[in-house]
């Protein structure tokens, strides 16, 4: 019987060689070389992080903060590289979600499917 960790390493390698990962990595490199895109993305990610931390601490997000986040999102969506990056992040997220469902299928035998 093969070692589960060896299979996980194989899966890591396959994921790193996937088109989704390669596209995401390429876009990260391109954004890193574009000062405007890099700054826009960093500001957006910092705003996201700040709002998430507030939510986790149980602090209500103000209408002004929500509007600022929406404006920032619209701004980054207008930048072609950042928009493509977000699309690729979503594609890779779907792949990882699918992998997670596949990997955890054996646990459904024991615990059942929580979505049912």
DSSP file (Angstrom, degrees, kcal/mol; ACC not computed):
  #  RESIDUE AA STRUCTURE BP1 BP2  ACC     N-H-->O    O-->H-N    N-H-->O    O-->H-N    TCO  KAPPA ALPHA  PHI   PSI    X-CA   Y-CA   Z-CA
    1    1 A X              0   0    0      0, 0.0     2,-0.1     0, 0.0     3,-0.1   0.000 360.0 360.0 360.0 132.1    0.0    0.0    0.0
    2    2 A X        -     0   0    0      1,-0.1     2,-0.3     2,-0.1     3,-0.0  -0.392 360.0 -99.2 -78.1 155.5    1.4    3.4   -1.0
    3    3 A X     >  -     0   0    0      1,-0.1     4,-1.7    -2,-0.1     3,-0.4  -0.540  20.9-138.6 -75.3 131.6    2.0    6.1    1.5
    4    4 A X  H  > S+     0   0    0     -2,-0.3     4,-1.9     1,-0.2    -1,-0.1   0.818 104.5  55.6 -60.9 -32.2   -0.8    8.7    1.6
    5    5 A X  H  > S+     0   0    0      2,-0.2     4,-2.1     1,-0.2    -1,-0.2   0.847 103.3  54.2 -70.9 -33.7    1.9   11.5    2.0
    6    6 A X  H  > S+     0   0    0     -3,-0.4     4,-2.0     2,-0.2    -2,-0.2   0.910 109.2  48.6 -63.7 -41.1    3.6   10.3   -1.2
    7    7 A X  H  X S+     0   0    0     -4,-1.7     4,-2.6     2,-0.2    -2,-0.2   0.874 108.6  53.6 -65.7 -37.6    0.3   10.6   -3.0
    8    8 A X  H  X S+     0   0    0     -4,-1.9     4,-2.4     2,-0.2    -1,-0.2   0.901 108.0  50.5 -64.4 -39.9   -0.2   14.1   -1.6
    9    9 A X  H  X S+     0   0    0     -4,-2.1     4,-2.0     2,-0.2    -2,-0.2   0.895 110.3  50.2 -63.4 -39.7    3.2   15.1   -2.9
   10   10 A X  H  X S+     0   0    0     -4,-2.0     4,-2.5     2,-0.2    -2,-0.2   0.924 110.5  49.3 -62.9 -44.1    2.3   13.7   -6.3
   11   11 A X  H  X S+     0   0    0     -4,-2.6     4,-2.6     1,-0.2    -2,-0.2   0.892 108.1  54.3 -62.6 -40.4   -1.0   15.7   -6.2
   12   12 A X  H  X S+     0   0    0     -4,-2.4     4,-2.3     1,-0.2    -1,-0.2   0.919 110.2  47.1 -58.3 -44.3    1.0   18.8   -5.2
   13   13 A X  H  X S+     0   0    0     -4,-2.0     4,-1.3     2,-0.2    -2,-0.2   0.909 111.5  49.6 -66.1 -42.9    3.2   18.4   -8.3
   14   14 A X  H  < S+     0   0    0     -4,-2.5     4,-0.4     1,-0.2     3,-0.2   0.908 111.8  49.4 -62.7 -41.5    0.3   17.8  -10.6
   15   15 A X  H >< S+     0   0    0     -4,-2.6     3,-1.2     1,-0.2     6,-0.4   0.909 108.7  52.4 -63.6 -42.7   -1.4   20.9   -9.2
   16   16 A X  H 3< S+     0   0    0     -4,-2.3    -1,-0.2     1,-0.3    -2,-0.2   0.759 111.9  47.2 -65.3 -24.5    1.8   23.0   -9.7
   17   17 A X  T 3< S+     0   0    0     -4,-1.3    -1,-0.3    -3,-0.2    -2,-0.2   0.441  89.8 113.7 -94.8  -1.6    1.9   21.8  -13.4
   18   18 A X  S <> S-     0   0    0     -3,-1.2     4,-2.4    -4,-0.4     5,-0.2  -0.311  75.8-122.4 -71.6 154.4   -1.8   22.5  -14.0
   19   19 A X  H  > S+     0   0    0      1,-0.2     4,-2.6     2,-0.2     5,-0.2   0.870 112.1  56.8 -61.8 -37.6   -2.8   25.2  -16.5
   20   20 A X  H  > S+     0   0    0      2,-0.2     4,-2.0     1,-0.2    -1,-0.2   0.926 110.6  42.6 -61.5 -45.2   -4.8   27.0  -13.7
   21   21 A X  H  > S+     0   0    0     -6,-0.4     4,-2.8     2,-0.2     5,-0.2   0.919 113.8  51.0 -68.3 -43.7   -1.7   27.3  -11.5
   22   22 A X  H  X S+     0   0    0     -4,-2.4     4,-2.3     1,-0.2    -2,-0.2   0.906 111.1  48.6 -61.5 -41.7    0.6   28.3  -14.3
   23   23 A X  H  X S+     0   0    0     -4,-2.6     4,-2.2     2,-0.2    -1,-0.2   0.918 112.6  48.4 -64.2 -43.0   -1.8   31.0  -15.4
   24   24 A X  H  X S+     0   0    0     -4,-2.0     4,-2.3    -5,-0.2    -2,-0.2   0.920 111.9  48.8 -63.0 -44.7   -2.1   32.3  -11.9
   25   25 A X  H  X S+     0   0    0     -4,-2.8     4,-2.1     1,-0.2    -1,-0.2   0.905 110.5  51.2 -62.9 -42.1    1.6   32.3  -11.3
   26   26 A X  H  X S+     0   0    0     -4,-2.3     4,-2.5    -5,-0.2    -1,-0.2   0.910 110.1  49.0 -61.9 -43.4    2.2   34.2  -14.6
   27   27 A X  H  X S+     0   0    0     -4,-2.2     4,-2.7     2,-0.2     5,-0.2   0.888 108.4  53.6 -66.3 -38.3   -0.3   36.8  -13.7
   28   28 A X  H  X S+     0   0    0     -4,-2.3     4,-2.2     2,-0.2    -1,-0.2   0.912 110.2  48.3 -60.1 -41.8    1.2   37.3  -10.3
   29   29 A X  H  X S+     0   0    0     -4,-2.1     4,-1.0     2,-0.2    -2,-0.2   0.931 111.7  49.0 -63.5 -46.0    4.6   37.8  -12.0
   30   30 A X  H >< S+     0   0    0     -4,-2.5     3,-0.6     1,-0.2     4,-0.4   0.910 112.1  47.9 -61.7 -42.8    3.1   40.3  -14.4
   31   31 A X  H >< S+     0   0    0     -4,-2.7     3,-1.3     1,-0.2     7,-0.5   0.885 106.0  58.6 -66.4 -37.6    1.4   42.3  -11.7
   32   32 A X  H 3< S+     0   0    0     -4,-2.2    -1,-0.2     1,-0.3    -2,-0.2   0.755 107.2  48.2 -61.8 -23.7    4.6   42.3   -9.6
   33   33 A X  T << S+     0   0    0     -4,-1.0     2,-0.7    -3,-0.6    -1,-0.3   0.473  98.9  75.3 -94.8  -4.1    6.3   44.1  -12.6
   34   34 A X    <>  -     0   0    0     -3,-1.3     4,-3.0    -4,-0.4     5,-0.2  -0.910  66.0-162.2-112.3 104.5    3.5   46.7  -12.9
   35   35 A X  H  > S+     0   0    0     -2,-0.7     4,-2.3     1,-0.2     5,-0.2   0.860  88.9  47.7 -57.6 -40.4    3.7   49.2  -10.2
   36   36 A X  H  > S+     0   0    0      2,-0.2     4,-2.7     1,-0.2    -1,-0.2   0.953 115.0  44.3 -67.0 -49.4    0.2   50.5  -10.6
   37   37 A X  H  > S+     0   0    0      1,-0.2     4,-2.6     2,-0.2     5,-0.2   0.908 113.6  51.7 -61.5 -41.8   -1.4   47.1  -10.7
   38   38 A X  H  X S+     0   0    0     -4,-3.0     4,-2.5    -7,-0.5    -1,-0.2   0.926 112.3  45.1 -61.6 -45.5    0.7   45.9   -7.7
   39   39 A X  H  X S+     0   0    0     -4,-2.3     4,-2.5    -5,-0.2     5,-0.2   0.910 113.1  50.6 -66.4 -42.9   -0.3   48.9   -5.6
   40   40 A X  H  X S+     0   0    0     -4,-2.7     4,-2.2     1,-0.2    -2,-0.2   0.931 113.6  45.1 -59.2 -46.1   -4.0   48.6   -6.5
   41   41 A X  H  X S+     0   0    0     -4,-2.6     4,-2.9     2,-0.2     5,-0.2   0.910 112.3  50.7 -66.7 -42.6   -4.0   44.9   -5.6
   42   42 A X  H  X S+     0   0    0     -4,-2.5     4,-2.3    -5,-0.2    -1,-0.2   0.920 111.9  47.9 -61.6 -43.3   -2.1   45.4   -2.4
   43   43 A X  H  X S+     0   0    0     -4,-2.5     4,-2.2     2,-0.2    -1,-0.2   0.909 113.4  47.8 -62.9 -42.3   -4.5   48.2   -1.3
   44   44 A X  H  X S+     0   0    0     -4,-2.2     4,-2.5    -5,-0.2    -2,-0.2   0.927 112.7  47.6 -64.8 -45.6   -7.5   46.0   -2.2
   45   45 A X  H  X S+     0   0    0     -4,-2.9     4,-2.5     1,-0.2    -1,-0.2   0.874 111.3  51.3 -65.3 -36.8   -6.1   43.0   -0.4
   46   46 A X  H  X S+     0   0    0     -4,-2.3     4,-2.7    -5,-0.2    -1,-0.2   0.915 110.0  49.2 -66.7 -41.7   -5.3   45.0    2.7
   47   47 A X  H  X S+     0   0    0     -4,-2.2     4,-2.4     2,-0.2    -2,-0.2   0.919 111.5  49.8 -62.2 -43.7   -8.8   46.5    2.8
   48   48 A X  H  X S+     0   0    0     -4,-2.5     4,-2.5     1,-0.2    -2,-0.2   0.936 111.8  48.4 -58.3 -47.3  -10.2   43.0    2.5
   49   49 A X  H  X S+     0   0    0     -4,-2.5     4,-2.5     1,-0.2    -2,-0.2   0.910 110.4  50.9 -61.4 -44.5   -8.0   41.7    5.3
   50   50 A X  H  X S+     0   0    0     -4,-2.7     4,-2.0     1,-0.2    -1,-0.2   0.919 112.4  46.2 -60.3 -44.4   -9.0   44.7    7.5
   51   51 A X  H  X S+     0   0    0     -4,-2.4     4,-2.3     2,-0.2    -1,-0.2   0.884 111.7  51.2 -68.1 -37.9  -12.7   44.1    7.0
   52   52 A X  H  X S+     0   0    0     -4,-2.5     4,-2.5     2,-0.2    -2,-0.2   0.905 109.1  51.0 -64.5 -41.0  -12.4   40.3    7.6
   53   53 A X  H  X S+     0   0    0     -4,-2.5     4,-1.6     2,-0.2    -2,-0.2   0.902 109.2  51.1 -63.2 -40.5  -10.5   40.9   10.8
   54   54 A X  H  <>S+     0   0    0     -4,-2.0     5,-2.8     1,-0.2     4,-0.3   0.937 110.9  48.3 -61.0 -46.2  -13.3   43.3   11.9
   55   55 A X  H ><5S+     0   0    0     -4,-2.3     3,-1.5     1,-0.2    -2,-0.2   0.909 109.5  52.0 -61.5 -42.6  -15.9   40.7   11.1
   56   56 A X  H 3<5S+     0   0    0     -4,-2.5    -1,-0.2     1,-0.3    -2,-0.2   0.803 108.9  51.3 -65.1 -28.3  -14.0   38.0   13.0
   57   57 A X  T 3<5S-     0   0    0     -4,-1.6    -1,-0.3    -3,-0.2    -2,-0.2   0.442 119.4-112.4 -86.7  -0.3  -13.9   40.2   16.0
   58   58 A X  T < 5 +     0   0    0     -3,-1.5     2,-0.4    -4,-0.3    -3,-0.2   0.649  67.2 147.3  79.9  15.1  -17.6   40.8   15.9
   59   59 A X      < -     0   0    0     -5,-2.8    -1,-0.3    -6,-0.2     2,-0.2  -0.717  50.5-120.1 -87.4 131.5  -17.3   44.5   14.9
   60   60 A X        -     0   0    0     -2,-0.4     2,-0.4    -3,-0.1    -1,-0.0  -0.496  22.7-127.2 -70.8 133.9  -20.0   45.7   12.6
   61   61 A X        -     0   0    0     -2,-0.2    -1,-0.1     1,-0.1     2,-0.0  -0.688  27.4-126.1 -82.3 131.9  -18.8   47.1    9.3
   62   62 A X     >  -     0   0    0     -2,-0.4     4,-2.3     1,-0.1     5,-0.2  -0.302  16.3-114.7 -76.3 161.9  -20.0   50.6    8.6
   63   63 A X  H  > S+     0   0    0      1,-0.2     4,-2.5     2,-0.2     5,-0.2   0.876 118.7  54.9 -60.5 -38.1  -21.9   51.6    5.5
   64   64 A X  H  > S+     0   0    0      2,-0.2     4,-2.4     1,-0.2    -1,-0.2   0.908 108.4  47.4 -63.2 -42.9  -19.0   53.8    4.6
   65   65 A X  H  > S+     0   0    0      2,-0.2     4,-2.4     1,-0.2    -2,-0.2   0.897 111.5  50.8 -65.7 -40.2  -16.5   50.9    4.8
   66   66 A X  H  X S+     0   0    0     -4,-2.3     4,-2.2     2,-0.2    -2,-0.2   0.908 111.7  47.5 -64.5 -41.5  -18.8   48.7    2.7
   67   67 A X  H  X S+     0   0    0     -4,-2.5     4,-2.7     2,-0.2    -2,-0.2   0.906 111.0  51.3 -65.6 -41.2  -19.0   51.4    0.1
   68   68 A X  H  X S+     0   0    0     -4,-2.4     4,-2.5     1,-0.2    -2,-0.2   0.912 110.6  49.1 -61.6 -42.4  -15.3   51.9    0.1
   69   69 A X  H  X S+     0   0    0     -4,-2.4     4,-2.4     2,-0.2    -1,-0.2   0.907 111.5  49.2 -63.8 -41.9  -14.8   48.2   -0.3
   70   70 A X  H  X S+     0   0    0     -4,-2.2     4,-2.5     2,-0.2    -2,-0.2   0.915 112.3  47.9 -64.0 -43.2  -17.2   48.1   -3.2
   71   71 A X  H  X S+     0   0    0     -4,-2.7     4,-2.2     2,-0.2    -2,-0.2   0.910 112.1  49.4 -63.5 -42.0  -15.5   51.1   -4.9
   72   72 A X  H  X S+     0   0    0     -4,-2.5     4,-2.5     2,-0.2    -2,-0.2   0.899 110.7  50.7 -64.1 -40.5  -12.1   49.5   -4.4
   73   73 A X  H  X S+     0   0    0     -4,-2.4     4,-2.2     1,-0.2    -2,-0.2   0.931 110.8  48.4 -62.3 -46.1  -13.4   46.2   -5.9
   74   74 A X  H  X S+     0   0    0     -4,-2.5     4,-1.0     1,-0.2    -1,-0.2   0.883 111.0  52.2 -62.1 -38.0  -14.8   48.0   -8.9
   75   75 A X  H >X S+     0   0    0     -4,-2.2     3,-0.6     1,-0.2     4,-0.6   0.936 111.6  43.9 -64.1 -47.9  -11.5   49.9   -9.4
   76   76 A X  H >< S+     0   0    0     -4,-2.5     3,-0.9     1,-0.2     7,-0.3   0.838 107.9  59.9 -69.5 -30.3   -9.4   46.7   -9.4
   77   77 A X  H 3< S+     0   0    0     -4,-2.2    -1,-0.2     1,-0.2    -2,-0.2   0.773  98.7  59.3 -66.4 -24.2  -11.9   44.9  -11.7
   78   78 A X  H << S+     0   0    0     -4,-1.0     2,-0.6    -3,-0.6    -1,-0.2   0.703  86.0  87.7 -77.6 -18.7  -11.2   47.6  -14.3
   79   79 A X  S <X S-     0   0    0     -3,-0.9     4,-2.8    -4,-0.6     5,-0.2  -0.728  75.8-145.3 -83.5 120.8   -7.5   46.8  -14.4
   80   80 A X  H  > S+     0   0    0     -2,-0.6     4,-2.4     1,-0.2     5,-0.2   0.884  94.3  46.7 -56.4 -47.1   -7.1   44.0  -16.9
   81   81 A X  H  > S+     0   0    0      1,-0.2     4,-2.5     2,-0.2    -1,-0.2   0.919 115.1  46.1 -63.7 -43.5   -4.3   42.1  -15.2
   82   82 A X  H  > S+     0   0    0      2,-0.2     4,-2.5     1,-0.2    -2,-0.2   0.901 111.5  51.9 -67.5 -39.7   -6.0   42.2  -11.8
   83   83 A X  H  X S+     0   0    0     -4,-2.8     4,-1.9    -7,-0.3    -1,-0.2   0.924 111.6  46.7 -61.0 -44.2   -9.3   41.2  -13.3
   84   84 A X  H  X S+     0   0    0     -4,-2.4     4,-2.5    -5,-0.2    -2,-0.2   0.905 110.3  54.2 -63.5 -40.9   -7.6   38.2  -15.0
   85   85 A X  H  X S+     0   0    0     -4,-2.5     4,-2.7     1,-0.2    -2,-0.2   0.926 108.0  49.0 -58.8 -45.7   -5.8   37.3  -11.8
   86   86 A X  H  X S+     0   0    0     -4,-2.5     4,-1.9     1,-0.2    -1,-0.2   0.874 110.3  51.4 -64.4 -36.8   -9.1   37.2   -9.9
   87   87 A X  H  X S+     0   0    0     -4,-1.9     4,-2.3     2,-0.2    -1,-0.2   0.923 111.8  46.6 -63.8 -43.9  -10.7   35.0  -12.6
   88   88 A X  H  X S+     0   0    0     -4,-2.5     4,-2.6     2,-0.2     5,-0.2   0.876 109.0  54.7 -67.8 -37.0   -7.7   32.6  -12.4
   89   89 A X  H  X S+     0   0    0     -4,-2.7     4,-2.2     1,-0.2    -1,-0.2   0.908 109.6  48.5 -60.5 -40.1   -7.9   32.6   -8.6
   90   90 A X  H  X S+     0   0    0     -4,-1.9     4,-2.1     2,-0.2    -2,-0.2   0.916 110.1  50.7 -66.2 -43.2  -11.5   31.6   -8.9
   91   91 A X  H  X S+     0   0    0     -4,-2.3     4,-1.8     1,-0.2    -2,-0.2   0.927 113.0  45.4 -59.9 -45.3  -10.7   28.8  -11.4
   92   92 A X  H  X S+     0   0    0     -4,-2.6     4,-2.6     1,-0.2    -1,-0.2   0.865 109.3  56.3 -67.7 -35.3   -8.0   27.4   -9.1
   93   93 A X  H  X S+     0   0    0     -4,-2.2     4,-2.5    -5,-0.2    -1,-0.2   0.887 106.0  50.9 -62.3 -39.3  -10.3   27.7   -6.1
   94   94 A X  H  X S+     0   0    0     -4,-2.1     4,-2.6     2,-0.2    -2,-0.2   0.923 110.3  49.5 -63.6 -44.2  -12.9   25.5   -7.9
   95   95 A X  H  X S+     0   0    0     -4,-1.8     4,-2.5     1,-0.2    -2,-0.2   0.935 112.6  46.8 -60.5 -46.7  -10.2   22.9   -8.7
   96   96 A X  H  X S+     0   0    0     -4,-2.6     4,-2.5     1,-0.2    -1,-0.2   0.888 111.5  51.6 -65.7 -38.8   -9.0   22.8   -5.0
   97   97 A X  H  X S+     0   0    0     -4,-2.5     4,-2.2     2,-0.2    -1,-0.2   0.910 110.3  49.1 -61.6 -42.4  -12.6   22.6   -3.8
   98   98 A X  H  X S+     0   0    0     -4,-2.6     4,-2.2     2,-0.2    -2,-0.2   0.920 111.3  49.6 -62.7 -43.7  -13.3   19.7   -6.1
   99   99 A X  H  X S+     0   0    0     -4,-2.5     4,-2.9     1,-0.2     5,-0.2   0.908 109.1  52.6 -61.9 -41.5  -10.1   18.0   -4.9
  100  100 A X  H  X S+     0   0    0     -4,-2.5     4,-2.1     1,-0.2    -1,-0.2   0.911 108.9  49.4 -61.5 -42.7  -11.2   18.5   -1.3
  101  101 A X  H  X S+     0   0    0     -4,-2.2     4,-0.5     2,-0.2    -1,-0.2   0.915 113.0  47.6 -62.0 -42.3  -14.6   16.9   -2.0
  102  102 A X  H >< S+     0   0    0     -4,-2.2     3,-1.0     1,-0.2     4,-0.4   0.934 112.5  48.5 -64.2 -46.4  -12.9   13.9   -3.6
  103  103 A X  H 3< S+     0   0    0     -4,-2.9     3,-0.5     1,-0.2    -1,-0.2   0.856 113.3  46.8 -64.0 -35.9  -10.3   13.5   -0.8
  104  104 A X  H >X S+     0   0    0     -4,-2.1     3,-1.0    -5,-0.2     4,-0.8   0.461  81.9  98.9 -89.9   0.5  -13.0   13.7    1.9
  105  105 A X  H XX S+     0   0    0     -3,-1.0     3,-1.4    -4,-0.5     4,-0.6   0.887  77.0  58.6 -53.8 -42.5  -15.4   11.2    0.2
  106  106 A X  H >> S+     0   0    0     -3,-0.5     3,-0.9    -4,-0.4     4,-0.6   0.829  99.1  59.8 -59.4 -28.8  -14.2    8.3    2.4
  107  107 A X  H X> S+     0   0    0     -3,-1.0     4,-3.2     1,-0.2     3,-0.6   0.766  90.8  69.2 -69.4 -23.6  -15.2   10.3    5.5
  108  108 A X  H <X S+     0   0    0     -3,-1.4     4,-1.9    -4,-0.8    -1,-0.2   0.817  90.4  62.0 -63.6 -29.3  -18.8   10.4    4.3
  109  109 A X  H << S+     0   0    0     -3,-0.9    -1,-0.2    -4,-0.6    -2,-0.2   0.865 115.6  31.8 -61.5 -35.0  -19.0    6.7    4.9
  110  110 A X  H << S+     0   0    0     -3,-0.6    -2,-0.2    -4,-0.6    -1,-0.2   0.903 136.6  21.0 -88.3 -47.7  -18.4    7.4    8.6
  111  111 A X  H  < S-     0   0    0     -4,-3.2    -3,-0.2     1,-0.2    -2,-0.2   0.548  99.5-128.6-104.3  -9.5  -19.9   10.8    9.2
  112  112 A X     <  -     0   0    0     -4,-1.9     2,-0.7    -5,-0.4    -1,-0.2  -0.174  40.6 -58.4  83.1 175.3  -22.4   11.1    6.3
  113  113 A X    >   -     0   0    0      1,-0.1     3,-1.8    -5,-0.1    -1,-0.0  -0.867  39.3-155.3 -98.0 116.3  -22.7   14.0    3.9
  114  114 A X  T 3  S+     0   0    0     -2,-0.7    -1,-0.1     1,-0.3    -2,-0.0   0.683  91.2  64.8 -66.3 -16.1  -23.4   17.2    5.7
  115  115 A X  T 3         0   0    0      1,-0.2    -1,-0.3    -3,-0.0    -3,-0.0   0.508 360.0 360.0 -83.7  -3.7  -25.1   18.7    2.6
  116  116 A X    <         0   0    0     -3,-1.8    -1,-0.2     0, 0.0    -2,-0.2   0.430 360.0 360.0 -94.8 360.0  -27.9   16.1    2.7
